[in-house]
Structures are given as C-alpha cells and as structure tokens.
Amino acid sequence: MKIAVSIFSFLTILIGTILFMQFQVYSDNLDSTEKGYRYSQEIEIVYRGESLDIRQHFKNLPNEELMIEWPKTSINPDCFIENEHSCARLSEDSTKFNAGETRAQSISYVIPLTNGLQSRKLMKNVFATLKNGDVQFTTVHISTGKEVKGQWVTGLPLIGEQNLSLVNYSMFSGEGPVKDLFWQDGDFALQNEVGAVSIYSRTPLKAAFYEKLEKVNFINDEHLAVINGTNVDGIDGFRMLFVPDATVAKVQRNILITQLEATYEFGDSPYWLKELMASFLTGTVFGTEKTKEVAATITGQLTDGQLTDWRERLRALEGKKVNGELLDKELSEILGASTKYISMNAQSEKSYPFLYNDPRHLYVNSEKQPAVQVVLKDGEVLYGADLLLESIGYDVSIGEHGYYAVSETREFRFPHEPGFYVFNQRRYNTASLPVKQVAGQYFIEESWLQRLFLVDIKKTEDRIDITAP
C-alpha cells in the first residue's frame, strides 16, 4: 500500500502540476465577500475494496466560522494533517472551521460501499461541503487498485488517466462543485468532448453526431457529462445526464432542460414552457409542436429590437419562479399592450390564438370580476361569456344545438353555425355570430352583449363598468 500511495503521489504531481498552478492563481484571485463566500477545493479519493477513503482540501477560506456539512453516509470524520496548519481551524467536534487567518484546511472521511464498487451505480452526495459557500473550482484525483477496470465520471472535465502496474489513476478538474460519482466497468469510456459536453459511451458514436452537436447552442458553458446509457437507479447525477441511445435531439433537450432547471424555478409549469424559454435563450426552436407554434407566433409579433429585449428579459428572470403569467407580463411590456397568450396556452390543451387583452379592471353591477376576460380579436371586443352572463343572472350551458343562456324571463340559444339566434323560442336572423368560440372557450361580442342582454357599458382609463337591469 505504501508503494501504491507513493505512485499515486507521483502521478498527482506529474499530471497535475501545470493545471494546479493555474488553479492556485485562479483561487487566490477569488472574491469571498460577495453573497456568502467562495472557495476552491482539491479532493483525493482512494478506493479500498469496501469504501472510498477521501481527503478533501479546502482553499481560499475566509476568516470566519464555517460550518462543515459531512456526507450523510460518511464515517470517521477527521482532520487530515497535511502540514502544521492544515487542521488549525477544525473544531474539536469536527462540525466547523473556526474563524482564523489560515486559508487552507484539510479533512478526511470514509464512504462505506455496500458490496464494494458496483458498476453503473450512481453514488450521490459523497463529498463534504461548507454551508453557504460557493465552490469556484474543483480538482478530483481517483486512485484504485490495478484490478479495477472501468471508467470514472464526476461531471467535471477528465484531464488524464494512468494505468500502471499497481494502480489506476484518474484526474478531473474544472470550474464549479462536484457532488456525485459514477463508475462503469468494461469498455465504457470517454469518447469525445464537444465544447463543455463530455460524451461517455461503451461504443463510439458516429462522426455526424459530433458534427451536429457542435452546432447546438446551450444556455451556459458549465461542463456536463453525458452518459450514453443508464444507471441502476434510473436517475441523473449532478452535472451527469444519462441518455439511453443518445441522439443529438435527446442530448440537446436533456442538457437545455437541466440548465434551465438549475437557473430558474418553474414550480408546476408545463414542460413545454421550459422548452419555450430554452428556444428563445438559445435562438434555436426545439421541442413539441405546441412549443414550436407558440415560439413562432411570439416571434412574429416582435421586431428584431423587441426580440432582443425579450431574450434579455428572460435572462434577467434568473432565480425567479417562472410561469405563464410572468412571461405574459414581460411580453406585454415589450409590446406595449396586454396579452395572456402564454398563460392561456398553458391552461389550454388546444392551441390558443394570439390575442390582446384589455388590461382594465372589469366590474359588473359594481362587483369586480377579475376572472372575466376581455379580448380584442379581428377588430371586435369580446367578453368571456360564461362568467359574465352568470354574473348578470343567467344560467349558461352547452347543448347539442348550441350555447344556451337562460334567466327567469329570458332564454337565448346561439347555434354553432352562423346566420341566426333564438330568443324566447323565436328565431332572429343575423349576419354575424353574437357568441363565438375561441380555443374552446365562449365569448360574446360587445355590441351584441349590449343589444341582447340590455346592459350599459362605461369605460374609463383603468376600469370597465357593466350595469345590468
């Protein structure tokens, strides 16, 4: 084991010297005063049959108390004495680093592996973190016995590997944190790197795959590992995406959605809304037919300058909860007119047309009716029929022969076909439709609302008042 450790140390120096010098310069220049603090780290992992023995070195620490969050599965948390100062700030109970001038501290711990190292088993959250800290740069060294044949994946770029007589060694390094580990035996290996994407697979992928992938725009350049295959738990890892039978379309979708979900909060918004945002942020429309239709419709409403503004507004929503209502608000401000196009499509299974909405508050007999829509379509002002007619005393229903509105003394039927309507069992011919469907919802035209239902409509700058007898 001493020989293995010596070779491990030699390989670390051999492969990592130049990169680590760059890493140190990078670390020393980090600003730890913004939004908590920033730090960098170097992690050494040795697989010993039934466990991962881990040494973790934290760099560029601020002079303040820092809480250590140990992995839940870890045992034997301890100091790792690298030099006389490497544990100077570690508290007696190993729960925190005390405030101090020493900017580098080291710890060690063990991650037990039930049944040893298992192929295609994703190991989640196996590293210690510092509470409220932001990891800027990570270097990972992994050493195993020579009999362990396979490929490690960390989500960071793979810098190099060495297979020697006593040990196998891998080194990963790049910006950002690392949380998970994945190992797969056999011929599984890193096949290619395209920009910030590393492709791992048992079998090589065709050159055309990489040529197409190079043309795909992503939201950011944070490195991701794409594994052409699955793991035994069927879940993705941090900065690791498992894509069975990988195609460019699958990889594009998985990466973009992952990047979006890491940047924005979507709650229960429909999936296609994420595709819509990704399409505008990358300038490449992809996804379902509904996504493509909505994206094309919005683009058709915007000038080039407005489209640029729209994309900048989407980027500015980072960290916020994104839904159809918020996107409609941003779009309306750009257009200078109110629309609920995105939120109505989010609520409707059918395609909802692009309409402008009257943003004024609607009152019926002095009672506010926030749920009644007022839209502009083909030069007409249309009111949401169901809620409005119910608010003035009518029961509404849809039957085989049309749309019905019935009160104690008045009864209307508006057939699905144009040409007439029926009032109190009497037919009246008309050249237009008083009540019409828009994306499966019924609306009544303003002049017909006044004429047939005897209401008075008054409008001011900020409200619409409807008075019914």
FENHURA-V846331 format. One record per residue. N is the residue number from 0. RES is the residue in one small letter. SS is DSSP state (h for helix, s for strand, l for the rest). PHI is phi as a letter, one per 30 degrees, with the letter a starting at -180 (none if undefined). OMEGA is omega in radians with two decimals (* if undefined). Layout:
n={N:N}
res={RES:RES}
ss={SS:SS}
phi={PHI:PHI}
omega={OMEGA:OMEGA}
//
This chain:
n={0:1:2:3:4:5:6:7:8:9:10:11:12:13:14:15:16:17:18:19:20:21:22:23:24:25:26:27:28:29:30:31:32:33:34:35:36:37:38:39:40:41:42:43:44:45:46:47:48:49:50:51:52:53:54:55:56:57:58:59:60:61:62:63:64:65:66:67:68:69:70:71:72:73:74:75:76:77:78:79:80:81:82:83:84:85:86:87:88:89:90:91:92:93:94:95:96:97:98:99:100:101:102:103:104:105:106:107:108:109:110:111:112:113:114:115:116:117:118:119:120:121:122:123:124:125:126:127:128:129:130:131:132:133:134:135:136:137:138:139:140:141:142:143:144:145:146:147:148:149:150:151:152:153:154:155:156:157:158:159:160:161:162:163:164:165:166:167:168:169:170:171:172:173:174:175:176:177:178:179:180:181:182:183:184:185:186:187:188:189:190:191:192:193:194:195:196:197:198:199:200:201:202:203:204:205:206:207:208:209:210:211:212:213:214:215:216:217:218:219:220:221:222:223:224:225:226:227:228:229:230:231:232:233:234:235:236:237:238:239:240:241:242:243:244:245:246:247:248:249:250:251:252:253:254:255:256:257:258:259:260:261:262:263:264:265:266:267:268:269:270:271:272:273:274:275:276:277:278:279:280:281:282:283:284:285:286:287:288:289:290:291:292:293:294:295:296:297:298:299:300:301:302:303:304:305:306:307:308:309:310:311:312:313:314:315:316:317:318:319:320:321:322:323:324:325:326:327:328:329:330:331:332:333:334:335:336:337:338:339:340:341:342:343:344:345:346:347:348:349:350:351:352:353:354:355:356:357:358:359:360:361:362:363:364:365:366:367:368:369:370:371:372:373:374:375:376:377:378:379:380:381:382:383:384:385:386:387:388:389:390:391:392:393:394:395:396:397:398:399:400:401:402:403:404:405:406:407:408:409:410:411:412:413:414:415:416:417:418:419:420:421:422:423:424:425:426:427:428:429:430:431:432:433:434:435:436:437:438:439:440:441:442:443:444:445:446:447:448:449:450:451:452:453:454:455:456:457:458:459:460:461:462:463:464:465:466:467:468}
res={m:k:i:a:v:s:i:f:s:f:l:t:i:l:i:g:t:i:l:f:m:q:f:q:v:y:s:d:n:l:d:s:t:e:k:g:y:r:y:s:q:e:i:e:i:v:y:r:g:e:s:l:d:i:r:q:h:f:k:n:l:p:n:e:e:l:m:i:e:w:p:k:t:s:i:n:p:d:c:f:i:e:n:e:h:s:c:a:r:l:s:e:d:s:t:k:f:n:a:g:e:t:r:a:q:s:i:s:y:v:i:p:l:t:n:g:l:q:s:r:k:l:m:k:n:v:f:a:t:l:k:n:g:d:v:q:f:t:t:v:h:i:s:t:g:k:e:v:k:g:q:w:v:t:g:l:p:l:i:g:e:q:n:l:s:l:v:n:y:s:m:f:s:g:e:g:p:v:k:d:l:f:w:q:d:g:d:f:a:l:q:n:e:v:g:a:v:s:i:y:s:r:t:p:l:k:a:a:f:y:e:k:l:e:k:v:n:f:i:n:d:e:h:l:a:v:i:n:g:t:n:v:d:g:i:d:g:f:r:m:l:f:v:p:d:a:t:v:a:k:v:q:r:n:i:l:i:t:q:l:e:a:t:y:e:f:g:d:s:p:y:w:l:k:e:l:m:a:s:f:l:t:g:t:v:f:g:t:e:k:t:k:e:v:a:a:t:i:t:g:q:l:t:d:g:q:l:t:d:w:r:e:r:l:r:a:l:e:g:k:k:v:n:g:e:l:l:d:k:e:l:s:e:i:l:g:a:s:t:k:y:i:s:m:n:a:q:s:e:k:s:y:p:f:l:y:n:d:p:r:h:l:y:v:n:s:e:k:q:p:a:v:q:v:v:l:k:d:g:e:v:l:y:g:a:d:l:l:l:e:s:i:g:y:d:v:s:i:g:e:h:g:y:y:a:v:s:e:t:r:e:f:r:f:p:h:e:p:g:f:y:v:f:n:q:r:r:y:n:t:a:s:l:p:v:k:q:v:a:g:q:y:f:i:e:e:s:w:l:q:r:l:f:l:v:d:i:k:k:t:e:d:r:i:d:i:t:a:p}
ss={l:h:h:h:h:h:h:h:h:h:h:h:h:h:h:h:h:h:h:h:h:h:h:h:h:h:h:h:l:l:l:l:l:l:l:l:s:s:s:s:s:s:s:s:s:s:s:l:l:l:s:s:s:s:s:s:s:s:s:l:l:l:l:l:l:s:s:s:s:l:l:l:l:s:s:s:s:s:s:l:l:l:l:l:l:l:l:l:l:s:l:l:l:l:l:s:s:l:l:l:l:l:l:l:s:s:s:s:s:s:s:s:l:l:l:l:l:l:l:l:l:l:s:l:l:l:l:l:s:s:l:l:s:s:s:s:s:s:s:s:s:s:s:s:s:l:l:l:l:s:s:s:s:l:l:l:l:s:s:s:s:s:s:l:l:l:s:s:s:s:s:s:s:s:s:l:l:l:l:l:s:s:s:s:s:l:l:l:s:s:s:s:s:s:l:l:s:s:s:s:s:l:l:l:l:l:h:h:h:h:h:h:h:h:l:l:l:l:l:l:l:l:l:s:s:s:s:l:l:l:l:l:l:l:l:l:s:l:l:s:s:s:l:l:l:l:l:h:h:h:h:h:h:h:h:h:h:h:h:h:h:h:h:l:s:l:l:l:l:l:h:h:h:h:h:h:h:h:h:h:h:h:l:l:l:l:l:l:h:h:h:h:h:h:h:h:h:h:h:h:h:l:l:h:h:h:h:h:h:h:h:h:h:h:h:l:l:l:l:l:s:l:l:h:h:h:h:h:h:h:h:h:h:h:h:l:l:l:s:l:h:h:h:h:h:h:h:l:l:l:l:l:l:l:l:s:s:l:l:l:s:s:s:s:l:l:s:s:l:l:l:l:l:s:s:s:s:l:l:s:s:s:s:s:h:h:h:h:h:h:h:l:l:l:s:s:s:s:s:l:l:s:s:s:s:s:l:l:l:l:s:s:s:s:l:l:l:l:l:s:s:s:s:l:l:s:s:s:s:l:l:l:l:l:s:s:s:s:l:l:s:s:s:s:s:h:h:h:h:h:h:h:h:l:l:s:s:s:s:l:l:l:s:s:s:s:s:l:l}
phi={none:d:d:d:d:d:d:e:d:d:d:e:d:d:d:c:e:d:d:d:d:d:d:d:d:e:d:d:c:d:c:c:c:c:h:i:a:b:b:c:a:b:b:c:b:b:d:b:j:b:a:c:c:b:c:b:c:c:b:i:d:d:d:a:d:b:d:c:c:d:e:d:c:d:b:h:d:a:d:c:d:c:a:d:c:d:b:d:c:d:d:d:c:h:c:a:c:d:d:l:d:d:c:b:b:b:b:b:a:b:c:d:c:d:i:i:d:c:d:i:c:d:c:c:h:c:c:d:b:c:e:i:c:c:d:c:a:b:b:b:c:b:b:b:d:d:d:d:c:l:b:c:b:b:j:c:d:d:d:a:b:b:c:c:d:c:b:c:b:b:b:b:a:l:d:j:d:b:b:c:b:b:b:b:d:i:d:e:a:d:c:a:b:b:i:c:c:c:c:c:a:d:c:d:c:d:e:d:d:d:d:d:d:d:d:d:c:c:d:b:c:d:d:b:c:c:c:d:l:b:c:d:c:i:b:d:c:d:i:b:c:c:b:d:h:e:b:d:d:d:d:e:d:d:d:d:d:d:d:d:d:d:c:b:c:c:h:c:d:d:e:d:d:d:d:d:d:d:d:d:d:c:i:b:d:b:j:d:d:d:e:d:d:d:d:d:d:d:e:d:d:c:d:e:d:d:d:d:d:e:d:d:d:d:d:d:d:e:i:c:d:c:b:d:d:d:d:d:d:d:d:d:d:d:d:i:a:d:b:c:e:d:d:d:d:d:c:c:d:d:d:c:d:d:b:c:c:d:d:d:d:c:b:c:h:i:c:d:b:d:d:d:d:b:b:c:b:h:i:c:c:c:c:e:d:e:d:d:d:d:d:c:j:c:c:c:a:c:b:d:c:k:c:c:b:b:c:d:b:b:b:c:b:c:d:d:c:d:k:a:b:b:b:h:i:c:d:b:d:a:d:b:c:d:c:b:c:b:h:i:c:c:b:c:d:e:d:d:e:d:d:d:c:h:c:c:c:b:b:b:d:b:a:c:c:c:c:c:d}
omega={3.10:3.12:-3.14:3.14:3.13:3.12:3.11:-3.14:3.13:-3.14:3.11:3.14:-3.07:-3.04:-2.95:-2.97:-3.07:-3.13:-3.08:3.07:3.08:3.14:-3.14:3.11:3.12:-3.08:-3.07:-3.10:-3.08:3.10:-3.07:-3.05:-3.06:3.02:-3.10:3.12:-3.12:3.06:3.07:-3.05:3.03:-3.04:3.07:-3.10:3.05:3.09:-3.05:3.02:3.14:-3.09:2.95:3.07:-2.97:2.96:-3.08:-3.08:3.14:-3.09:3.02:-3.11:3.09:-3.14:3.11:-3.13:-3.08:-3.13:3.13:3.06:-3.11:3.05:-3.09:-3.10:-3.04:3.03:3.09:3.08:-3.03:2.98:2.96:-3.06:3.09:3.05:-3.04:-3.11:-2.94:3.10:-3.03:-3.06:-3.10:-3.13:-3.10:3.14:3.07:3.14:-3.06:2.91:3.09:3.06:-3.12:-3.08:-3.11:-3.01:3.13:3.12:-3.07:3.08:3.05:3.11:-3.09:3.03:3.12:3.11:3.10:-3.11:3.07:-3.12:-3.09:3.13:3.09:3.07:-3.14:3.13:-2.99:2.98:-3.07:-3.09:3.07:3.08:3.07:-3.04:3.13:3.12:3.14:-3.12:-3.12:-3.06:-3.12:2.97:-3.11:3.04:3.12:-3.13:3.08:3.03:-3.08:-3.09:-3.12:-3.09:3.13:-3.06:3.03:3.02:3.13:-3.00:3.04:3.07:3.06:-3.09:-3.13:3.11:3.06:3.05:-3.07:-3.04:-3.08:-3.07:2.92:-3.01:3.07:3.12:3.09:-3.13:3.09:-3.13:3.04:-3.09:2.99:-3.09:-2.97:3.05:3.07:3.10:3.10:-3.07:3.06:-3.06:3.10:-3.04:3.00:-3.09:-3.08:3.04:3.11:-3.07:-3.13:-3.10:3.04:-3.11:3.08:-3.10:3.02:-3.11:3.13:3.06:-3.07:-3.13:-3.13:3.11:-3.10:3.11:3.12:-3.11:3.12:-3.10:-3.11:3.07:3.08:-3.04:3.10:-3.07:3.05:-3.05:3.08:3.04:3.10:-3.13:3.10:-3.09:-3.10:2.96:-3.00:-3.13:3.09:-3.13:3.07:3.06:3.07:-3.10:3.05:3.12:3.13:-3.04:3.12:3.13:-2.99:2.94:3.13:-3.13:3.12:-3.13:3.11:-3.10:-3.09:-3.12:-3.09:3.14:3.09:3.12:3.12:-3.09:3.09:-3.04:-3.08:3.06:-3.03:-3.13:-3.13:3.10:-3.13:-3.07:-3.07:3.10:3.07:3.10:-3.14:3.12:3.14:-3.13:-3.13:-3.11:-3.12:-3.10:3.14:-3.11:3.08:3.07:-3.08:3.11:3.12:3.10:-3.11:-3.13:-3.14:3.13:-3.14:-3.14:3.13:3.13:3.14:3.13:-2.99:2.95:3.12:3.13:3.11:3.13:3.07:3.10:3.13:3.14:3.11:3.11:3.11:3.11:-3.10:3.13:-3.11:3.13:-3.12:3.07:-3.04:3.04:-3.09:-3.12:3.14:3.13:3.07:3.13:3.13:-3.13:3.14:3.13:3.11:-3.08:-3.07:3.12:-3.02:3.03:3.05:-3.01:-3.06:-3.11:3.11:3.06:3.11:-3.14:-3.02:3.04:3.10:3.09:-3.14:-3.06:3.08:3.13:2.97:3.13:3.01:-3.04:-3.08:3.10:-3.11:3.10:3.06:-3.07:3.07:3.09:-3.10:-3.12:-3.04:-3.08:-3.13:3.13:2.98:-3.04:3.09:-3.12:3.10:3.10:-3.13:3.02:-3.06:3.12:3.07:-2.92:-2.99:-3.05:-3.12:-3.11:3.07:-3.11:3.10:2.94:3.14:2.94:-3.10:3.12:3.11:-3.13:-3.11:-3.03:3.04:-3.10:-3.06:3.01:-2.97:2.99:-3.11:-3.06:-3.04:-3.11:3.13:2.94:3.13:-3.07:-3.14:-3.13:-3.12:3.01:-3.14:2.93:-3.10:3.09:-3.12:3.07:3.13:-3.07:3.08:3.14:3.13:-3.13:-3.12:-3.14:3.07:3.12:-3.08:3.13:2.99:-3.12:3.07:3.12:-3.08:3.10:3.06:-3.10:-2.96:-3.09:3.09:3.08:3.13:-3.04:-3.03:-3.04:2.94:-3.12:3.05:-3.10:3.07:-3.08:3.00:-3.07:-3.03:-3.13:3.03:3.14:3.06:3.11:-3.14:3.14:*}
//
